[in-house]
């Protein structure tokens, strides 16, 4: 099949903070050097911001550098942090850690409570005003390679193909977007980024990446309970001490509160259900008081890359680079990645502009990783490098040791702890695990998964090919169900995976409800046999998050 093609200097895959920052910086530099520069950005969501989900408390350091007059341009950073609270939860109690005891990574003075989706929409408008061509609703489905094996761009996905793989009357072929350099900014566990890591051996010298799943709800609460800028973090209950995780509750503008829960995907009990742990958390006396009398207005979930600097892959390859969470630029100790993503996009853009100025194309942007090594971003991630490894040793041991790491050594201890295992390797067999009984939802404070999915505005064309693919169709029952009691039924936050049986209760099979998928990528990460492979559906499908 012949596809139309378009040529640019730089193509960017993904409309999150990294991709948009890279596009903006490229156009800024082109203007400074009085040269024309063709920049195209594609986004699989129906609009910029549709698939964006983050806590979020934002450190403005990177946006200060990128757009110094962001306040005058009315960026949606309007709710400065007013107070930090860090609570250790037991089942019935809460113990506040004095702020003077908190390492600097847990303090948020000077930061802003934001909706990252709205920040990305604003960044998108800035980019378009500078001449960036943005195509929302177009998924990057295939990496294109030149005759030397280097990246020469991407192809967007075909539209109008039915579940049997047949072209319908609505068929539209994808478009080839050719570029001198292609930036991959797909977010955590990027579909194409994962392929590039394998093809170019980018993870050869890196520790395994480790992940968490973040679940989030947006609530509108009673005005008398609202404290603009209040930031509450917790650790402890409802998770067991050996399971990494914690919560956030951020008071935003307009009587809205972002409440969420993060569970490290290295957990070992196959019966653990991150979604149900989140629902339990909201019933704690220290948390439910904020939410009672309010109403939930949105829900979503997203995986986050938390391995830190020792898990970063090689960032460059012939013809392109990884930026943002496609590489893993997140500071897990600060629960922040937005400023990291923006800075990585800026550094890559600056390296590309130098290369293009020398008439180079489709080679490695070696200046990008060099600039990263010399930047404040590397210094910040290096100081935080031992956080996740320490916390993997248990809540109390990890907290004490990381406190020593930060307070005594300032993050520069003479050792670097390593990540020994990928998250899919850590599950115990069901015979050695304790089942967990979760309470039924009350429909007021706690909810079932399918009801929650309706609050994500998720939609996929039902007849399109299923984008949650299996390498071997026999594995879900023959291995996952047999050995682990089908953990995909529990780790998916959207009820996508379901073991169904016939009327007699026999002949189990895996049913994939792909239309529910919120694109969190947890299945691609946590499946113990790595049999599930997430691929992009038609562009424009998936969640449509408002104000998340």
C-alpha positions as CSV (number, residue, x, y, z in Angstrom):
1,X,0.0,0.0,0.0
2,X,1.3,3.4,-0.9
3,X,1.0,6.0,1.8
4,X,1.2,9.8,1.5
5,X,4.3,11.3,3.1
6,X,5.2,14.6,4.5
7,X,8.8,15.9,5.2
8,X,9.9,17.9,8.3
9,X,13.1,18.7,10.1
10,X,11.8,17.3,13.3
11,X,8.8,15.0,14.1
12,X,7.7,14.6,17.7
13,X,5.6,11.7,18.8
14,X,3.5,12.7,21.8
15,X,1.8,15.8,23.1
16,X,2.8,15.7,26.7
17,X,5.1,18.2,28.5
18,X,8.3,16.8,27.0
19,X,7.1,16.8,23.4
20,X,5.5,20.2,23.6
21,X,8.5,21.7,25.3
22,X,10.8,20.3,22.6
23,X,8.6,21.8,19.9
24,X,8.5,25.2,21.5
25,X,12.3,25.3,22.1
26,X,13.0,24.3,18.5
27,X,10.9,27.2,17.2
28,X,12.5,29.6,19.7
29,X,15.9,28.6,18.5
30,X,14.9,28.8,14.9
31,X,13.7,32.3,15.4
32,X,16.9,33.3,17.2
33,X,19.0,32.0,14.3
34,X,16.7,33.4,11.7
35,X,16.0,30.1,9.9
36,X,13.0,28.1,8.8
37,X,12.4,24.9,10.7
38,X,9.6,22.4,10.0
39,X,8.3,20.9,13.2
40,X,5.4,18.5,13.4
41,X,3.9,16.9,16.6
42,X,1.4,14.1,16.6
43,X,-0.8,13.1,19.6
44,X,-2.9,9.9,19.8
45,X,-5.5,11.6,22.0
46,X,-8.5,13.3,20.5
47,X,-6.9,16.6,21.6
48,X,-3.8,17.8,23.4
49,X,-4.4,17.0,27.0
50,X,-7.0,14.2,26.4
51,X,-4.6,11.5,27.6
52,X,-2.7,13.5,30.2
53,X,-3.0,12.4,33.8
54,X,-0.7,13.5,36.6
55,X,-1.1,14.3,40.3
56,X,0.1,17.1,40.0
57,X,2.3,19.5,41.9
58,X,4.6,21.2,39.5
59,X,8.1,22.6,40.1
60,X,8.2,25.7,37.8
61,X,12.0,25.6,37.4
62,X,11.9,24.2,33.8
63,X,9.1,26.3,32.6
64,X,10.8,29.4,34.0
65,X,13.7,28.6,31.7
66,X,11.5,27.8,28.7
67,X,8.9,30.5,28.8
68,X,10.1,33.1,31.4
69,X,6.9,35.2,31.0
70,X,4.5,32.3,31.5
71,X,2.6,34.3,34.1
72,X,2.0,37.2,31.7
73,X,0.9,34.6,29.1
74,X,-1.7,33.3,31.6
75,X,-0.3,29.8,32.0
76,X,-2.6,27.7,34.2
77,X,-0.3,27.7,37.2
78,X,-2.5,29.7,39.5
79,X,-2.6,27.7,42.8
80,X,0.7,28.0,44.7
81,X,1.3,25.4,47.4
82,X,0.2,26.8,50.7
83,X,0.9,23.9,53.1
84,X,2.7,20.5,53.2
85,X,1.4,17.6,55.3
86,X,3.0,14.2,55.3
87,X,1.0,11.5,57.2
88,X,1.9,8.0,58.2
89,X,-1.4,6.1,58.3
90,X,-2.4,3.1,60.4
91,X,-5.8,1.5,59.9
92,X,-7.5,4.0,62.2
93,X,-5.0,6.7,62.9
94,X,-2.6,9.2,61.3
95,X,0.7,10.6,62.5
96,X,1.9,13.8,61.0
97,X,5.6,14.1,60.3
98,X,6.9,17.5,61.5
99,X,8.0,19.5,58.4
100,X,11.4,20.1,59.9
101,X,12.0,16.3,59.7
102,X,11.1,16.0,56.0
103,X,13.9,15.8,53.5
104,X,13.8,18.6,50.9
105,X,12.4,16.3,48.3
106,X,9.1,16.2,50.2
107,X,8.7,20.0,50.6
108,X,6.8,22.0,48.0
109,X,7.3,25.7,48.8
110,X,7.4,27.6,45.5
111,X,5.6,24.9,43.6
112,X,2.0,24.9,42.1
113,X,-1.0,22.6,42.3
114,X,-2.0,22.2,38.7
115,X,-4.0,20.2,36.1
116,X,-1.2,18.9,33.8
117,X,-3.9,18.4,31.1
118,X,-4.6,22.1,31.1
119,X,-0.9,23.0,31.2
120,X,-0.4,20.9,28.1
121,X,-3.3,22.5,26.4
122,X,-1.7,25.9,27.1
123,X,1.7,24.7,25.9
124,X,0.0,23.3,22.8
125,X,-1.5,26.8,22.1
126,X,2.0,28.4,22.6
127,X,3.5,25.8,20.2
128,X,0.9,26.4,17.5
129,X,1.3,30.1,17.7
130,X,5.0,29.7,16.9
131,X,4.2,27.6,13.8
132,X,4.4,24.0,15.1
133,X,2.1,21.7,13.2
134,X,0.1,19.7,15.7
135,X,-2.0,16.8,14.6
136,X,-4.2,15.4,17.4
137,X,-6.0,12.1,16.9
138,X,-3.1,10.6,15.0
139,X,-1.3,7.7,16.7
140,X,2.3,6.9,16.0
141,X,1.9,3.3,15.0
142,X,5.2,2.4,13.2
143,X,8.8,3.5,13.2
144,X,10.2,4.1,9.7
145,X,13.8,3.2,9.0
146,X,16.2,4.3,6.3
147,X,18.5,2.0,4.2
148,X,21.2,2.3,6.9
149,X,18.9,1.1,9.6
150,X,18.5,4.6,11.2
151,X,15.1,6.2,12.1
152,X,13.7,8.4,9.3
153,X,10.3,9.1,10.9
154,X,7.0,7.4,11.8
155,X,3.8,6.3,10.2
156,X,0.5,7.1,11.7
157,X,-2.1,4.3,12.1
158,X,-4.6,3.3,9.5
159,X,-8.2,4.3,10.3
160,X,-11.3,2.3,9.4
161,X,-10.0,-1.3,9.8
162,X,-12.4,-3.7,11.4
163,X,-11.7,-6.4,14.0
164,X,-11.0,-9.0,11.3
165,X,-8.3,-6.7,9.8
166,X,-10.5,-5.8,6.8
167,X,-10.8,-2.3,5.3
168,X,-14.2,-0.7,5.8
169,X,-15.9,2.1,3.9
170,X,-14.3,4.5,6.4
171,X,-10.8,3.3,5.7
172,X,-8.0,5.9,5.6
173,X,-4.4,4.8,5.3
174,X,-1.8,6.2,7.7
175,X,0.6,9.0,6.7
176,X,4.3,8.7,6.7
177,X,6.0,11.6,8.5
178,X,9.7,11.8,7.5
179,X,12.2,13.7,9.5
180,X,15.8,14.5,9.9
181,X,15.3,13.7,13.6
182,X,12.4,12.1,15.4
183,X,11.7,12.6,19.1
184,X,9.7,10.0,20.9
185,X,7.7,11.5,23.8
186,X,5.0,8.9,24.2
187,X,5.1,8.9,28.0
188,X,5.6,5.9,30.3
189,X,6.2,2.5,28.5
190,X,5.9,4.1,25.1
191,X,4.8,1.6,22.4
192,X,7.4,2.7,19.9
193,X,10.0,3.6,22.5
194,X,9.9,0.0,23.7
195,X,10.6,-1.2,20.2
196,X,13.5,1.2,19.8
197,X,15.0,0.1,23.1
198,X,15.0,-3.5,21.8
199,X,16.2,-2.7,18.3
200,X,19.1,-0.5,19.3
201,X,20.0,-2.2,22.6
202,X,19.4,1.0,24.5
203,X,18.9,-0.7,27.9
204,X,22.1,-2.7,27.6
205,X,23.9,-0.7,30.3
206,X,20.8,0.3,32.4
207,X,19.1,-1.3,35.4
208,X,15.6,-2.7,34.7
209,X,13.1,0.0,34.7
210,X,10.7,-0.1,37.6
211,X,7.2,1.3,37.6
212,X,4.2,2.3,39.7
213,X,0.6,2.6,38.8
214,X,-1.0,5.9,39.7
215,X,-4.8,6.1,40.1
216,X,-6.5,9.4,40.4
217,X,-10.0,10.9,41.0
218,X,-11.0,14.5,40.8
219,X,-13.5,15.7,43.4
220,X,-15.5,18.8,43.9
221,X,-15.7,19.3,47.6
222,X,-17.6,21.5,50.0
223,X,-16.2,25.1,50.1
224,X,-15.7,25.0,53.9
225,X,-13.4,21.9,53.5
226,X,-11.4,23.4,50.7
227,X,-7.9,24.8,51.4
228,X,-6.4,26.1,48.2
229,X,-2.8,24.9,47.8
230,X,-2.9,22.3,50.6
231,X,-0.7,19.3,49.7
232,X,-1.2,16.0,51.6
233,X,0.9,12.9,51.1
234,X,0.6,9.7,53.0
235,X,2.4,6.3,53.4
236,X,1.4,3.2,55.2
237,X,-2.2,1.8,55.4
238,X,-3.9,0.3,53.4
239,X,-0.7,-1.3,51.9
240,X,1.4,-3.8,53.7
241,X,4.8,-2.6,54.9
242,X,6.6,-4.6,52.2
243,X,4.6,-3.0,49.4
244,X,5.8,0.4,48.0
245,X,3.1,3.0,47.6
246,X,1.4,6.1,49.0
247,X,-1.2,8.7,48.3
248,X,-1.6,12.3,47.4
249,X,-4.4,14.8,48.0
250,X,-4.0,18.2,46.4
251,X,-6.4,21.1,46.8
252,X,-6.7,22.9,43.5
253,X,-8.7,26.0,42.4
254,X,-12.5,26.1,42.2
255,X,-13.1,23.8,45.2
256,X,-11.6,20.9,43.4
257,X,-9.3,18.2,45.0
258,X,-7.1,15.7,43.2
259,X,-7.0,12.5,45.2
260,X,-4.8,9.6,44.1
261,X,-2.9,6.5,45.0
262,X,0.4,5.1,43.7
263,X,1.3,1.4,44.0
264,X,4.8,0.2,43.0
265,X,4.4,-2.6,40.4
266,X,7.1,-4.7,42.0
267,X,4.4,-5.9,44.5
268,X,4.5,-9.6,45.2
269,X,1.0,-10.7,46.1
270,X,-0.9,-11.7,43.0
271,X,-4.2,-11.0,44.9
272,X,-3.3,-7.3,45.4
273,X,-5.6,-5.0,43.5
274,X,-4.3,-1.4,43.2
275,X,-7.7,0.0,42.3
276,X,-9.3,-1.5,45.4
277,X,-6.4,-0.3,47.6
278,X,-7.2,3.2,46.3
279,X,-10.8,2.8,47.2
280,X,-10.0,1.6,50.7
281,X,-7.6,4.5,51.2
282,X,-10.4,7.0,50.7
283,X,-12.3,5.6,53.7
284,X,-9.5,6.5,56.2
285,X,-10.7,9.0,58.8
286,X,-7.9,11.4,57.9
287,X,-9.0,11.4,54.2
288,X,-12.7,10.8,54.0
289,X,-13.5,14.0,55.9
290,X,-12.3,16.0,52.9
291,X,-14.5,14.1,50.5
292,X,-17.7,13.5,52.3
293,X,-20.5,15.7,51.0
294,X,-18.6,16.3,47.7
295,X,-18.9,14.6,44.3
296,X,-16.5,12.8,42.1
297,X,-16.2,14.3,38.6
298,X,-13.3,12.4,36.9
299,X,-11.3,9.2,37.2
300,X,-8.2,7.9,35.4
301,X,-5.0,5.8,35.8
302,X,-1.5,5.9,34.4
303,X,1.7,4.0,34.9
304,X,4.8,5.9,35.9
305,X,8.5,5.1,35.4
306,X,10.2,5.3,38.8
307,X,13.6,3.7,38.3
308,X,15.5,6.9,38.3
309,X,18.9,7.7,36.8
310,X,20.2,4.1,37.0
311,X,17.3,2.9,34.9
312,X,17.6,5.4,32.1
313,X,18.3,3.8,28.8
314,X,20.7,5.3,26.2
315,X,18.8,8.4,25.1
316,X,19.9,8.5,21.4
317,X,20.1,6.3,18.4
318,X,20.6,7.0,14.7
319,X,17.8,9.5,13.6
320,X,16.2,10.2,17.0
321,X,16.0,10.2,20.7
322,X,13.8,9.4,23.8
323,X,12.5,12.3,25.9
324,X,10.3,12.7,29.0
325,X,8.8,9.6,30.5
326,X,9.5,7.6,27.3
327,X,13.0,7.5,28.7
328,X,12.0,7.5,32.4
329,X,12.7,11.1,33.5
330,X,10.8,11.2,36.8
331,X,12.0,12.0,40.3
332,X,10.1,9.4,42.3
333,X,11.3,10.8,45.6
334,X,9.7,14.1,44.8
335,X,6.7,12.5,43.1
336,X,7.4,14.9,40.2
337,X,8.3,14.5,36.6
338,X,6.8,17.5,34.7
339,X,9.8,19.7,35.1
340,X,12.1,16.8,34.3
341,X,10.1,16.1,31.1
342,X,10.2,19.7,30.0
343,X,13.9,20.0,30.6
344,X,14.7,16.8,28.7
345,X,12.7,18.1,25.7
346,X,14.6,21.4,25.8
347,X,18.0,19.6,26.0
348,X,17.1,17.4,23.0
349,X,15.8,20.4,21.0
350,X,19.0,22.3,21.6
351,X,21.1,19.4,20.4
352,X,19.0,18.9,17.3
353,X,19.2,22.6,16.4
354,X,23.0,22.4,16.5
355,X,23.0,19.3,14.3
356,X,20.6,20.8,11.8
357,X,22.7,24.0,11.7
358,X,25.6,21.8,10.5
359,X,23.4,20.2,7.8
360,X,23.4,16.8,9.7
361,X,20.5,14.4,9.6
362,X,19.5,10.9,10.8
363,X,22.6,10.5,13.0
364,X,23.0,10.3,16.8
365,X,22.4,13.5,18.7
366,X,25.3,12.9,21.0
367,X,25.1,16.4,22.4
368,X,21.8,15.6,24.1
369,X,23.0,13.0,26.6
370,X,26.2,15.1,27.1
371,X,24.1,18.1,28.0
372,X,21.9,16.0,30.3
373,X,25.0,14.9,32.2
374,X,26.0,18.5,32.7
375,X,22.5,19.8,33.7
376,X,20.6,20.4,36.9
377,X,18.3,17.6,35.8
378,X,21.1,15.0,36.1
379,X,22.1,16.4,39.5
380,X,18.6,16.2,40.8
381,X,18.0,12.7,39.6
382,X,21.4,11.5,40.8
383,X,20.7,12.8,44.3
384,X,17.4,10.9,44.3
385,X,18.8,7.7,42.8
386,X,18.6,5.6,46.0
387,X,15.0,6.4,46.9
388,X,13.2,3.6,45.1
389,X,15.8,0.9,46.0
390,X,15.7,1.9,49.7
391,X,11.9,1.9,49.7
392,X,11.8,-1.6,48.1
393,X,13.3,-2.8,51.4
394,X,10.1,-1.9,53.3
395,X,8.3,1.2,54.5
396,X,10.1,1.8,57.8
397,X,13.5,0.6,56.9
398,X,13.4,2.4,53.6
399,X,12.1,5.7,55.1
400,X,14.9,5.7,57.7
401,X,17.7,4.8,55.2
402,X,16.5,7.3,52.6
403,X,16.3,10.0,55.3
404,X,19.9,9.3,56.2
405,X,20.8,9.3,52.4
406,X,19.2,12.8,52.0
407,X,19.9,14.5,55.3
408,X,23.3,13.2,56.2
409,X,24.8,12.7,52.7
410,X,22.7,15.3,50.8
411,X,21.9,12.6,48.2
412,X,25.6,12.1,47.4
413,X,26.3,8.9,49.4
414,X,29.3,6.9,48.1
415,X,27.0,4.1,46.9
416,X,24.4,3.6,44.3
417,X,21.8,0.9,45.0
418,X,20.6,-1.1,42.0
419,X,17.3,-2.5,40.7
420,X,17.8,-6.2,40.4
421,X,14.5,-7.3,39.0
422,X,11.9,-6.1,36.5
423,X,8.4,-5.7,37.9
424,X,6.9,-8.7,36.0
425,X,9.4,-11.0,37.8
426,X,8.3,-10.3,41.3
427,X,4.9,-12.1,41.7
428,X,4.6,-15.0,44.0
429,X,2.6,-18.1,43.0
430,X,-1.0,-18.1,44.2
431,X,-0.2,-21.1,46.4
432,X,2.2,-19.0,48.5
433,X,0.1,-15.9,48.6
434,X,-2.7,-14.6,50.9
435,X,-5.9,-13.6,49.2
436,X,-7.1,-10.1,50.1
437,X,-10.8,-9.5,50.9
438,X,-11.8,-6.0,49.7
439,X,-15.1,-4.3,50.9
440,X,-17.9,-3.7,48.5
441,X,-18.1,-0.1,47.1
442,X,-20.7,2.1,48.8
443,X,-21.4,4.2,45.6
444,X,-20.8,7.4,47.6
445,X,-17.1,7.4,48.6
446,X,-16.0,4.2,46.9
447,X,-16.9,2.8,43.5
448,X,-16.7,-0.2,41.3
449,X,-14.2,-0.1,38.3
450,X,-16.7,0.0,35.5
451,X,-18.5,3.0,37.1
452,X,-15.1,4.7,37.4
453,X,-14.3,4.0,33.8
454,X,-17.4,6.0,32.8
455,X,-15.8,9.0,34.6
456,X,-12.8,8.8,32.3
457,X,-14.8,9.4,29.1
458,X,-13.1,6.4,27.5
459,X,-14.2,5.4,24.1
460,X,-12.9,3.2,21.3
461,X,-14.5,2.1,18.1
462,X,-15.7,-1.3,19.1
463,X,-15.1,-3.0,15.7
464,X,-11.4,-2.0,15.4
465,X,-8.7,-4.6,16.0
466,X,-8.1,-5.3,19.7
467,X,-5.0,-3.3,20.7
468,X,-4.2,-5.5,23.7
469,X,-2.5,-8.4,22.0
470,X,-1.4,-11.8,23.2
471,X,1.8,-13.5,22.0
472,X,0.3,-16.9,22.9
473,X,-3.4,-17.2,23.4
474,X,-3.0,-20.3,25.7
475,X,-0.9,-18.5,28.3
476,X,-3.7,-16.5,30.2
477,X,-5.4,-19.8,31.3
478,X,-2.6,-22.3,31.1
479,X,0.0,-20.2,33.0
480,X,-1.5,-17.0,34.5
481,X,-4.7,-18.5,35.8
482,X,-3.1,-21.8,36.8
483,X,-0.1,-20.3,38.6
484,X,-1.2,-16.7,39.7
485,X,-5.0,-16.8,39.6
486,X,-5.0,-14.5,36.6
487,X,-3.6,-11.3,38.2
488,X,-4.6,-9.3,35.1
489,X,-8.1,-9.3,36.5
490,X,-6.8,-7.2,39.4
491,X,-3.9,-5.1,38.3
492,X,-5.9,-3.5,35.4
493,X,-7.6,-0.4,36.8
494,X,-10.3,-0.5,34.1
495,X,-11.7,-4.0,34.2
496,X,-10.3,-4.8,30.8
497,X,-9.3,-8.4,31.6
498,X,-11.9,-10.9,32.8
499,X,-11.9,-14.7,33.2
500,X,-15.2,-16.1,32.0
501,X,-16.5,-19.6,32.2
502,X,-19.4,-21.5,30.7
503,X,-22.7,-22.2,32.5
504,X,-21.3,-25.1,34.4
505,X,-18.4,-23.0,35.7
506,X,-15.9,-24.9,33.5
507,X,-13.8,-24.0,30.5
508,X,-12.3,-20.7,31.6
509,X,-11.1,-18.2,29.0
510,X,-9.7,-14.7,29.0
511,X,-12.1,-12.0,27.8
512,X,-10.5,-8.7,26.8
513,X,-12.8,-5.7,27.1
514,X,-10.5,-3.5,25.1
515,X,-13.1,-0.7,24.8
516,X,-12.5,0.0,28.6
517,X,-8.8,0.6,28.2
518,X,-7.5,3.9,29.7
519,X,-4.1,3.4,28.1
520,X,-2.3,3.1,31.5
521,X,0.1,0.3,30.1
522,X,0.1,-1.6,33.5
523,X,-0.7,-4.9,31.7
524,X,2.3,-4.5,29.4
525,X,4.4,-4.0,32.5
526,X,3.1,-6.4,35.1
527,X,2.0,-9.4,33.1
528,X,4.3,-12.1,34.7
529,X,4.9,-13.9,31.4
530,X,5.2,-10.7,29.3
531,X,2.6,-12.2,27.0
532,X,0.4,-9.1,26.8
533,X,1.7,-6.5,24.4
534,X,-0.1,-3.1,24.3
535,X,-0.2,-1.5,20.8
536,X,-1.8,1.7,19.7
537,X,-5.4,1.7,18.8
538,X,-6.9,4.1,16.3
539,X,-6.0,7.7,17.0
540,X,-8.5,9.6,18.9
541,X,-9.6,6.6,21.0
542,X,-9.1,6.1,24.7
543,X,-9.8,8.4,27.6
544,X,-10.8,12.1,27.3
545,X,-9.6,13.6,30.6
546,X,-11.0,16.9,31.7
547,X,-8.8,19.0,34.0
548,X,-6.7,16.0,35.0
